[in-house]
């Protein structure tokens, strides 16, 4: 459940994984895309935007990719000091969060 009470001293961050996905523009679409991504391949921001249908602005300017890196779902696959090339990311194959998302995806009955 989203924490909407500013008087409780929280910083306004979602209270958990479901709240994060529900509250963050593009998070559900990106997570759904990452479930099917190859963890041996590097993806640019543009690749991830195109595959997920999430606007590049949302991924980059809203910090969604950085959030997924912080959550351990993505890892940077490029030299972060090289500002001339587009950043690249790999899916973290050992991510518990990604494993849970895959399990949820697999458990959903296909019609």
N, CA, C and O atoms as a GROMACS GRO file, in nm:
protein
  444
    1UNK      N    1   0.084  -0.118   0.000
    1UNK     CA    2   0.000   0.000   0.000
    1UNK      C    3   0.088   0.124   0.000
    1UNK      O    4   0.188   0.129   0.072
    2UNK      N    5   0.052   0.223  -0.079
    2UNK     CA    6   0.128   0.346  -0.085
    2UNK      C    7   0.112   0.425   0.044
    2UNK      O    8   0.004   0.432   0.102
    3UNK      N    9   0.222   0.484   0.085
    3UNK     CA   10   0.220   0.566   0.205
    3UNK      C   11   0.187   0.708   0.164
    3UNK      O   12   0.271   0.777   0.104
    4UNK      N   13   0.067   0.753   0.194
    4UNK     CA   14   0.024   0.886   0.152
    4UNK      C   15   0.013   0.983   0.269
    4UNK      O   16  -0.032   1.096   0.251
    5UNK      N   17   0.054   0.941   0.388
    5UNK     CA   18   0.046   1.026   0.506
    5UNK      C   19   0.180   1.094   0.530
    5UNK      O   20   0.273   1.030   0.582
    6UNK      N   21   0.194   1.224   0.495
    6UNK     CA   22   0.321   1.291   0.511
    6UNK      C   23   0.358   1.315   0.658
    6UNK      O   24   0.473   1.349   0.688
    7UNK      N   25   0.264   1.297   0.748
    7UNK     CA   26   0.292   1.325   0.889
    7UNK      C   27   0.366   1.211   0.959
    7UNK      O   28   0.406   1.225   1.074
    8UNK      N   29   0.384   1.097   0.891
    8UNK     CA   30   0.447   0.983   0.956
    8UNK      C   31   0.599   0.985   0.949
    8UNK      O   32   0.664   0.893   0.998
    9UNK      N   33   0.656   1.089   0.888
    9UNK     CA   34   0.801   1.103   0.885
    9UNK      C   35   0.868   1.030   0.771
    9UNK      O   36   0.991   1.032   0.761
   10UNK      N   37   0.792   0.966   0.684
   10UNK     CA   38   0.854   0.896   0.572
   10UNK      C   39   0.899   0.996   0.467
   10UNK      O   40   0.856   1.111   0.466
   11UNK      N   41   0.986   0.950   0.379
   11UNK     CA   42   1.039   1.037   0.275
   11UNK      C   43   0.954   1.035   0.148
   11UNK      O   44   0.994   1.093   0.047
   12UNK      N   45   0.839   0.968   0.151
   12UNK     CA   46   0.752   0.961   0.036
   12UNK      C   47   0.784   0.846  -0.057
   12UNK      O   48   0.715   0.828  -0.157
   13UNK      N   49   0.887   0.767  -0.026
   13UNK     CA   50   0.921   0.650  -0.107
   13UNK      C   51   0.815   0.543  -0.087
   13UNK      O   52   0.753   0.534   0.019
   14UNK      N   53   0.794   0.462  -0.190
   14UNK     CA   54   0.698   0.352  -0.175
   14UNK      C   55   0.737   0.260  -0.060
   14UNK      O   56   0.855   0.244  -0.029
   15UNK      N   57   0.637   0.198   0.001
   15UNK     CA   58   0.658   0.111   0.117
   15UNK      C   59   0.703  -0.030   0.080
   15UNK      O   60   0.738  -0.107   0.169
   16UNK      N   61   0.704  -0.065  -0.045
   16UNK     CA   62   0.743  -0.200  -0.084
   16UNK      C   63   0.746  -0.214  -0.234
   16UNK      O   64   0.723  -0.119  -0.308
   17UNK      N   65   0.775  -0.336  -0.279
   17UNK     CA   66   0.790  -0.363  -0.421
   17UNK      C   67   0.666  -0.335  -0.504
   17UNK      O   68   0.674  -0.273  -0.610
   18UNK      N   69   0.550  -0.381  -0.455
   18UNK     CA   70   0.427  -0.356  -0.529
   18UNK      C   71   0.398  -0.208  -0.538
   18UNK      O   72   0.355  -0.158  -0.642
   19UNK      N   73   0.421  -0.136  -0.429
   19UNK     CA   74   0.398   0.008  -0.430
   19UNK      C   75   0.492   0.078  -0.526
   19UNK      O   76   0.452   0.171  -0.596
   20UNK      N   77   0.618   0.034  -0.530
   20UNK     CA   78   0.714   0.092  -0.624
   20UNK      C   79   0.666   0.074  -0.768
   20UNK      O   80   0.666   0.168  -0.846
   21UNK      N   81   0.625  -0.049  -0.802
   21UNK     CA   82   0.580  -0.076  -0.938
   21UNK      C   83   0.455   0.005  -0.970
   21UNK      O   84   0.442   0.058  -1.080
   22UNK      N   85   0.363   0.015  -0.875
   22UNK     CA   86   0.239   0.088  -0.898
   22UNK      C   87   0.261   0.239  -0.905
   22UNK      O   88   0.192   0.308  -0.980
   23UNK      N   89   0.356   0.290  -0.828
   23UNK     CA   90   0.376   0.433  -0.814
   23UNK      C   91   0.472   0.492  -0.917
   23UNK      O   92   0.469   0.613  -0.942
   24UNK      N   93   0.556   0.411  -0.977
   24UNK     CA   94   0.660   0.460  -1.068
   24UNK      C   95   0.618   0.442  -1.213
   24UNK      O   96   0.596   0.330  -1.258
   25UNK      N   97   0.608   0.553  -1.286
   25UNK     CA   98   0.572   0.546  -1.427
   25UNK      C   99   0.670   0.457  -1.501
   25UNK      O  100   0.791   0.478  -1.496
   26UNK      N  101   0.618   0.357  -1.569
   26UNK     CA  102   0.699   0.269  -1.652
   26UNK      C  103   0.762   0.152  -1.580
   26UNK      O  104   0.816   0.063  -1.647
   27UNK      N  105   0.758   0.147  -1.447
   27UNK     CA  106   0.826   0.040  -1.373
   27UNK      C  107   0.770  -0.098  -1.409
   27UNK      O  108   0.848  -0.192  -1.427
   28UNK      N  109   0.640  -0.112  -1.418
   28UNK     CA  110   0.580  -0.241  -1.449
   28UNK      C  111   0.619  -0.286  -1.589
   28UNK      O  112   0.653  -0.402  -1.610
   29UNK      N  113   0.612  -0.195  -1.685
   29UNK     CA  114   0.648  -0.229  -1.822
   29UNK      C  115   0.795  -0.266  -1.834
   29UNK      O  116   0.831  -0.361  -1.903
   30UNK      N  117   0.881  -0.190  -1.766
   30UNK     CA  118   1.024  -0.221  -1.770
   30UNK      C  119   1.053  -0.355  -1.704
   30UNK      O  120   1.128  -0.435  -1.758
   31UNK      N  121   0.995  -0.379  -1.588
   31UNK     CA  122   1.017  -0.506  -1.519
   31UNK      C  123   0.968  -0.623  -1.604
   31UNK      O  124   1.035  -0.726  -1.612
   32UNK      N  125   0.853  -0.607  -1.666
   32UNK     CA  126   0.802  -0.712  -1.754
   32UNK      C  127   0.894  -0.740  -1.871
   32UNK      O  128   0.907  -0.854  -1.914
   33UNK      N  129   0.959  -0.638  -1.921
   33UNK     CA  130   1.055  -0.655  -2.030
   33UNK      C  131   1.182  -0.724  -1.981
   33UNK      O  132   1.234  -0.812  -2.048
   34UNK      N  133   1.230  -0.684  -1.866
   34UNK     CA  134   1.354  -0.740  -1.813
   34UNK      C  135   1.342  -0.889  -1.782
   34UNK      O  136   1.441  -0.962  -1.787
   35UNK      N  137   1.222  -0.934  -1.750
   35UNK     CA  138   1.196  -1.075  -1.725
   35UNK      C  139   1.239  -1.160  -1.846
   35UNK      O  140   1.286  -1.272  -1.830
   36UNK      N  141   1.222  -1.104  -1.965
   36UNK     CA  142   1.252  -1.178  -2.088
   36UNK      C  143   1.388  -1.144  -2.150
   36UNK      O  144   1.423  -1.199  -2.254
   37UNK      N  145   1.464  -1.055  -2.087
   37UNK     CA  146   1.593  -1.015  -2.143
   37UNK      C  147   1.702  -1.117  -2.110
   37UNK      O  148   1.698  -1.184  -2.007
   38UNK      N  149   1.797  -1.128  -2.200
   38UNK     CA  150   1.912  -1.216  -2.185
   38UNK      C  151   2.015  -1.148  -2.094
   38UNK      O  152   2.057  -1.036  -2.122
   39UNK      N  153   2.055  -1.215  -1.985
   39UNK     CA  154   2.148  -1.152  -1.892
   39UNK      C  155   2.293  -1.151  -1.941
   39UNK      O  156   2.382  -1.099  -1.874
   40UNK      N  157   2.318  -1.209  -2.058
   40UNK     CA  158   2.453  -1.205  -2.116
   40UNK      C  159   2.469  -1.093  -2.217
   40UNK      O  160   2.580  -1.069  -2.266
   41UNK      N  161   2.362  -1.025  -2.249
   41UNK     CA  162   2.364  -0.918  -2.348
   41UNK      C  163   2.353  -0.782  -2.280
   41UNK      O  164   2.283  -0.767  -2.180
   42UNK      N  165   2.422  -0.684  -2.335
   42UNK     CA  166   2.411  -0.547  -2.286
   42UNK      C  167   2.304  -0.474  -2.368
   42UNK      O  168   2.292  -0.493  -2.489
   43UNK      N  169   2.226  -0.390  -2.299
   43UNK     CA  170   2.120  -0.314  -2.362
   43UNK      C  171   2.142  -0.165  -2.334
   43UNK      O  172   2.176  -0.127  -2.222
   44UNK      N  173   2.124  -0.083  -2.436
   44UNK     CA  174   2.132   0.062  -2.416
   44UNK      C  175   1.999   0.113  -2.359
   44UNK      O  176   1.900   0.040  -2.357
   45UNK      N  177   2.000   0.237  -2.314
   45UNK     CA  178   1.874   0.298  -2.268
   45UNK      C  179   1.771   0.296  -2.380
   45UNK      O  180   1.653   0.269  -2.357
   46UNK      N  181   1.817   0.325  -2.502
   46UNK     CA  182   1.726   0.326  -2.617
   46UNK      C  183   1.668   0.188  -2.642
   46UNK      O  184   1.548   0.175  -2.670
   47UNK      N  185   1.751   0.082  -2.632
   47UNK     CA  186   1.702  -0.055  -2.647
   47UNK      C  187   1.591  -0.084  -2.546
   47UNK      O  188   1.485  -0.135  -2.582
   48UNK      N  189   1.617  -0.050  -2.420
   48UNK     CA  190   1.521  -0.079  -2.314
   48UNK      C  191   1.393   0.001  -2.332
   48UNK      O  192   1.284  -0.049  -2.305
   49UNK      N  193   1.406   0.126  -2.376
   49UNK     CA  194   1.288   0.209  -2.401
   49UNK      C  195   1.203   0.148  -2.513
   49UNK      O  196   1.081   0.137  -2.501
   50UNK      N  197   1.268   0.108  -2.620
   50UNK     CA  198   1.196   0.051  -2.733
   50UNK      C  199   1.131  -0.081  -2.697
   50UNK      O  200   1.014  -0.105  -2.730
   51UNK      N  201   1.203  -0.168  -2.629
   51UNK     CA  202   1.151  -0.300  -2.593
   51UNK      C  203   1.034  -0.290  -2.494
   51UNK      O  204   0.938  -0.365  -2.503
   52UNK      N  205   1.044  -0.196  -2.400
   52UNK     CA  206   0.943  -0.187  -2.294
   52UNK      C  207   0.826  -0.097  -2.329
   52UNK      O  208   0.719  -0.106  -2.269
   53UNK      N  209   0.846  -0.009  -2.427
   53UNK     CA  210   0.742   0.089  -2.459
   53UNK      C  211   0.739   0.206  -2.362
   53UNK      O  212   0.648   0.287  -2.365
   54UNK      N  213   0.840   0.214  -2.275
   54UNK     CA  214   0.850   0.324  -2.179
   54UNK      C  215   0.933   0.434  -2.245
   54UNK      O  216   1.044   0.408  -2.293
   55UNK      N  217   0.883   0.557  -2.248
   55UNK     CA  218   0.959   0.664  -2.311
   55UNK      C  219   1.100   0.678  -2.251
   55UNK      O  220   1.120   0.663  -2.131
   56UNK      N  221   1.195   0.707  -2.339
   56UNK     CA  222   1.333   0.724  -2.296
   56UNK      C  223   1.343   0.829  -2.186
   56UNK      O  224   1.422   0.814  -2.093
   57UNK      N  225   1.263   0.934  -2.195
   57UNK     CA  226   1.264   1.038  -2.093
   57UNK      C  227   1.230   0.980  -1.955
   57UNK      O  228   1.293   1.016  -1.856
   58UNK      N  229   1.134   0.891  -1.950
   58UNK     CA  230   1.096   0.830  -1.823
   58UNK      C  231   1.208   0.743  -1.770
   58UNK      O  232   1.240   0.747  -1.651
   59UNK      N  233   1.269   0.664  -1.858
   59UNK     CA  234   1.379   0.577  -1.815
   59UNK      C  235   1.498   0.657  -1.764
   59UNK      O  236   1.557   0.624  -1.661
   60UNK      N  237   1.530   0.762  -1.836
   60UNK     CA  238   1.653   0.835  -1.806
   60UNK      C  239   1.631   0.952  -1.710
   60UNK      O  240   1.690   0.956  -1.602
   61UNK      N  241   1.547   1.045  -1.751
   61UNK     CA  242   1.531   1.167  -1.672
   61UNK      C  243   1.460   1.143  -1.539
   61UNK      O  244   1.488   1.211  -1.440
   62UNK      N  245   1.366   1.048  -1.537
   62UNK     CA  246   1.296   1.019  -1.412
   62UNK      C  247   1.374   0.924  -1.321
   62UNK      O  248   1.332   0.896  -1.210
   63UNK      N  249   1.488   0.876  -1.370
   63UNK     CA  250   1.576   0.794  -1.286
   63UNK      C  251   1.533   0.649  -1.270
   63UNK      O  252   1.579   0.581  -1.179
   64UNK      N  253   1.446   0.601  -1.358
   64UNK     CA  254   1.397   0.464  -1.344
   64UNK      C  255   1.509   0.362  -1.361
   64UNK      O  256   1.513   0.263  -1.288
   65UNK      N  257   1.598   0.384  -1.456
   65UNK     CA  258   1.709   0.290  -1.474
   65UNK      C  259   1.801   0.290  -1.352
   65UNK      O  260   1.847   0.185  -1.309
   66UNK      N  261   1.827   0.408  -1.298
   66UNK     CA  262   1.910   0.416  -1.177
   66UNK      C  263   1.844   0.342  -1.061
   66UNK      O  264   1.912   0.278  -0.981
   67UNK      N  265   1.714   0.352  -1.052
   67UNK     CA  266   1.640   0.282  -0.946
   67UNK      C  267   1.653   0.130  -0.963
   67UNK      O  268   1.671   0.058  -0.865
   68UNK      N  269   1.643   0.084  -1.086
   68UNK     CA  270   1.657  -0.060  -1.111
   68UNK      C  271   1.799  -0.108  -1.085
   68UNK      O  272   1.820  -0.222  -1.044
   69UNK      N  273   1.898  -0.021  -1.108
   69UNK     CA  274   2.036  -0.054  -1.072
   69UNK      C  275   2.048  -0.063  -0.920
   69UNK      O  276   2.107  -0.157  -0.868
   70UNK      N  277   1.993   0.035  -0.850
   70UNK     CA  278   1.997   0.036  -0.703
   70UNK      C  279   1.927  -0.086  -0.644
   70UNK      O  280   1.967  -0.136  -0.539
   71UNK      N  281   1.822  -0.135  -0.710
   71UNK     CA  282   1.748  -0.252  -0.663
   71UNK      C  283   1.820  -0.383  -0.698
   71UNK      O  284   1.780  -0.490  -0.652
   72UNK      N  285   1.925  -0.374  -0.779
   72UNK     CA  286   2.000  -0.493  -0.816
   72UNK      C  287   1.941  -0.572  -0.930
   72UNK      O  288   1.979  -0.688  -0.952
   73UNK      N  289   1.848  -0.513  -1.004
   73UNK     CA  290   1.787  -0.580  -1.118
   73UNK      C  291   1.872  -0.559  -1.243
   73UNK      O  292   1.883  -0.648  -1.327
   74UNK      N  293   1.932  -0.442  -1.254
   74UNK     CA  294   2.022  -0.409  -1.364
   74UNK      C  295   2.160  -0.377  -1.310
   74UNK      O  296   2.175  -0.333  -1.196
   75UNK      N  297   2.262  -0.400  -1.394
   75UNK     CA  298   2.398  -0.357  -1.363
   75UNK      C  299   2.450  -0.281  -1.484
   75UNK      O  300   2.418  -0.314  -1.599
   76UNK      N  301   2.531  -0.181  -1.457
   76UNK     CA  302   2.592  -0.108  -1.568
   76UNK      C  303   2.691  -0.199  -1.638
   76UNK      O  304   2.767  -0.271  -1.573
   77UNK      N  305   2.691  -0.196  -1.770
   77UNK     CA  306   2.776  -0.283  -1.851
   77UNK      C  307   2.875  -0.202  -1.933
   77UNK      O  308   2.935  -0.254  -2.027
   78UNK      N  309   2.891  -0.076  -1.899
   78UNK     CA  310   2.981   0.010  -1.975
   78UNK      C  311   3.075   0.081  -1.879
   78UNK      O  312   3.066   0.064  -1.757
   79UNK      N  313   3.164   0.159  -1.934
   79UNK     CA  314   3.254   0.242  -1.855
   79UNK      C  315   3.178   0.368  -1.819
   79UNK      O  316   3.156   0.455  -1.904
   80UNK      N  317   3.138   0.379  -1.692
   80UNK     CA  318   3.054   0.492  -1.650
   80UNK      C  319   3.123   0.627  -1.666
   80UNK      O  320   3.056   0.730  -1.671
   81UNK      N  321   3.255   0.628  -1.675
   81UNK     CA  322   3.327   0.755  -1.690
   81UNK      C  323   3.329   0.802  -1.836
   81UNK      O  324   3.363   0.917  -1.863
   82UNK      N  325   3.292   0.714  -1.929
   82UNK     CA  326   3.289   0.749  -2.071
   82UNK      C  327   3.155   0.815  -2.102
   82UNK      O  328   3.054   0.748  -2.120
   83UNK      N  329   3.155   0.948  -2.108
   83UNK     CA  330   3.032   1.022  -2.130
   83UNK      C  331   2.997   1.038  -2.277
   83UNK      O  332   2.896   1.099  -2.311
   84UNK      N  333   3.081   0.983  -2.367
   84UNK     CA  334   3.056   0.997  -2.510
   84UNK      C  335   2.969   0.886  -2.567
   84UNK      O  336   2.916   0.901  -2.677
   85UNK      N  337   2.954   0.777  -2.495
   85UNK     CA  338   2.871   0.667  -2.545
   85UNK      C  339   2.748   0.652  -2.457
   85UNK      O  340   2.748   0.689  -2.339
   86UNK      N  341   2.644   0.597  -2.516
   86UNK     CA  342   2.520   0.576  -2.441
   86UNK      C  343   2.542   0.466  -2.337
   86UNK      O  344   2.600   0.362  -2.368
   87UNK      N  345   2.497   0.489  -2.215
   87UNK     CA  346   2.511   0.387  -2.111
   87UNK      C  347   2.448   0.254  -2.153
   87UNK      O  348   2.348   0.251  -2.224
   88UNK      N  349   2.509   0.147  -2.106
   88UNK     CA  350   2.458   0.013  -2.133
   88UNK      C  351   2.434  -0.061  -2.003
   88UNK      O  352   2.503  -0.038  -1.903
   89UNK      N  353   2.337  -0.149  -2.006
   89UNK     CA  354   2.296  -0.222  -1.886
   89UNK      C  355   2.282  -0.371  -1.919
   89UNK      O  356   2.248  -0.408  -2.031
   90UNK      N  357   2.308  -0.453  -1.819
   90UNK     CA  358   2.280  -0.596  -1.827
   90UNK      C  359   2.178  -0.630  -1.718
   90UNK      O  360   2.175  -0.567  -1.612
   91UNK      N  361   2.097  -0.728  -1.746
   91UNK     CA  362   2.006  -0.781  -1.645
   91UNK      C  363   2.092  -0.859  -1.546
   91UNK      O  364   2.176  -0.940  -1.585
   92UNK      N  365   2.069  -0.835  -1.418
   92UNK     CA  366   2.144  -0.907  -1.314
   92UNK      C  367   2.085  -1.047  -1.300
   92UNK      O  368   1.977  -1.064  -1.244
   93UNK      N  369   2.156  -1.146  -1.352
   93UNK     CA  370   2.106  -1.282  -1.352
   93UNK      C  371   2.081  -1.339  -1.214
   93UNK      O  372   2.001  -1.431  -1.197
   94UNK      N  373   2.150  -1.284  -1.112
   94UNK     CA  374   2.135  -1.334  -0.976
   94UNK      C  375   2.041  -1.250  -0.890
   94UNK      O  376   2.040  -1.263  -0.768
   95UNK      N  377   1.961  -1.165  -0.952
   95UNK     CA  378   1.869  -1.077  -0.880
   95UNK      C  379   1.751  -1.155  -0.823
   95UNK      O  380   1.677  -1.219  -0.896
   96UNK      N  381   1.734  -1.148  -0.691
   96UNK     CA  382   1.618  -1.210  -0.626
   96UNK      C  383   1.488  -1.146  -0.673
   96UNK      O  384   1.387  -1.214  -0.692
   97UNK      N  385   1.490  -1.015  -0.692
   97UNK     CA  386   1.371  -0.943  -0.736
   97UNK      C  387   1.330  -0.988  -0.876
   97UNK      O  388   1.212  -1.009  -0.903
   98UNK      N  389   1.428  -1.003  -0.964
   98UNK     CA  390   1.399  -1.048  -1.099
   98UNK      C  391   1.351  -1.193  -1.099
   98UNK      O  392   1.261  -1.229  -1.174
   99UNK      N  393   1.411  -1.277  -1.015
   99UNK     CA  394   1.367  -1.416  -1.003
   99UNK      C  395   1.222  -1.422  -0.956
   99UNK      O  396   1.144  -1.504  -1.006
  100UNK      N  397   1.185  -1.337  -0.862
  100UNK     CA  398   1.047  -1.333  -0.813
  100UNK      C  399   0.952  -1.286  -0.923
  100UNK      O  400   0.841  -1.338  -0.936
  101UNK      N  401   0.994  -1.188  -1.002
  101UNK     CA  402   0.912  -1.138  -1.112
  101UNK      C  403   0.892  -1.248  -1.217
  101UNK      O  404   0.783  -1.264  -1.271
  102UNK      N  405   0.998  -1.323  -1.245
  102UNK     CA  406   0.988  -1.434  -1.340
  102UNK      C  407   0.894  -1.542  -1.287
  102UNK      O  408   0.813  -1.597  -1.362
  103UNK      N  409   0.905  -1.574  -1.158
  103UNK     CA  410   0.818  -1.675  -1.098
  103UNK      C  411   0.673  -1.630  -1.104
  103UNK      O  412   0.584  -1.710  -1.133
  104UNK      N  413   0.648  -1.502  -1.077
  104UNK     CA  414   0.513  -1.449  -1.084
  104UNK      C  415   0.461  -1.458  -1.227
  104UNK      O  416   0.346  -1.497  -1.249
  105UNK      N  417   0.545  -1.423  -1.324
  105UNK     CA  418   0.508  -1.428  -1.464
  105UNK      C  419   0.474  -1.571  -1.506
  105UNK      O  420   0.376  -1.594  -1.577
  106UNK      N  421   0.557  -1.666  -1.462
  106UNK     CA  422   0.534  -1.807  -1.494
  106UNK      C  423   0.409  -1.863  -1.427
  106UNK      O  424   0.341  -1.950  -1.482
  107UNK      N  425   0.378  -1.813  -1.306
  107UNK     CA  426   0.263  -1.864  -1.231
  107UNK      C  427   0.131  -1.812  -1.284
  107UNK      O  428   0.026  -1.872  -1.257
  108UNK      N  429   0.134  -1.703  -1.357
  108UNK     CA  430   0.009  -1.647  -1.411
  108UNK      C  431  -0.044  -1.740  -1.518
  108UNK      O  432   0.027  -1.772  -1.613
  109UNK      N  433  -0.169  -1.783  -1.504
  109UNK     CA  434  -0.223  -1.879  -1.602
  109UNK      C  435  -0.241  -1.815  -1.740
  109UNK      O  436  -0.308  -1.713  -1.756
  110UNK      N  437  -0.180  -1.877  -1.838
  110UNK     CA  438  -0.193  -1.829  -1.976
  110UNK      C  439  -0.329  -1.872  -2.031
  110UNK      O  440  -0.378  -1.980  -2.001
  111UNK      N  441  -0.387  -1.785  -2.110
  111UNK     CA  442  -0.519  -1.820  -2.165
  111UNK      C  443  -0.508  -1.871  -2.305
  111UNK      O  444  -0.608  -1.906  -2.367
   0.00000   0.00000   0.00000
